[in-house]
Amino acid sequence: MRVAVIMGHEIAHALADHGAERATQQMGAQAIGQILALGIGQVIPSMEDDFTVWARQSAC
């Protein structure tokens, strides 16, 4: 009986197209992650350059 209930529940999800909703949410999350990665990629190199300059000046 439990298996039938679970199967019915999963079939209802498939019919309601929840899989497509989940895929859309994941794509949105990936896009946000890529945007953040690009932003961080722009910030970190400049921080690294600042640290390199500071380290060279401190070594003298």
C-alpha positions in Angstrom: 0.0 0.0 0.0 2.8 2.5 0.9 4.5 1.8 -2.4 1.3 2.7 -4.3 0.9 5.9 -2.3 4.5 6.9 -3.0 4.2 6.0 -6.7 1.0 8.0 -6.9 2.7 11.0 -5.3 5.6 10.9 -7.7 3.3 10.5 -10.7 1.4 13.5 -9.6 4.7 15.5 -9.4 5.6 14.3 -13.0 2.1 15.3 -14.2 2.4 18.7 -12.5 5.7 19.3 -14.2 7.6 20.0 -11.0 10.7 18.8 -12.7 10.7 21.7 -15.1 10.2 24.1 -12.2 13.2 22.6 -10.4 15.3 22.8 -13.5 14.4 26.5 -14.0 15.3 27.2 -10.3 18.6 25.4 -10.7 19.4 27.4 -13.9 18.6 30.6 -12.0 20.9 29.6 -9.2 23.7 28.8 -11.6 23.3 32.1 -13.3 23.6 34.0 -10.0 26.6 31.9 -9.1 28.3 32.8 -12.4 27.6 36.5 -12.0 29.0 36.4 -8.5 32.1 34.5 -9.7 32.7 37.1 -12.4 32.4 39.9 -9.8 34.7 38.2 -7.4 37.1 37.5 -10.2 37.3 41.2 -10.9 37.9 42.1 -7.2 40.4 39.5 -6.2 43.1 40.2 -8.8 43.2 43.8 -7.8 43.5 42.8 -4.2 46.3 40.4 -5.1 48.1 43.2 -7.0 47.7 45.5 -3.9 49.1 42.8 -1.7 52.1 42.3 -4.0 52.9 46.0 -4.0 52.6 46.1 -0.2 54.8 43.0 0.2 57.5 44.4 -2.1 57.5 47.7 -0.3 57.7 46.0 3.1 60.6 43.8 2.1 62.8 46.9 1.3 
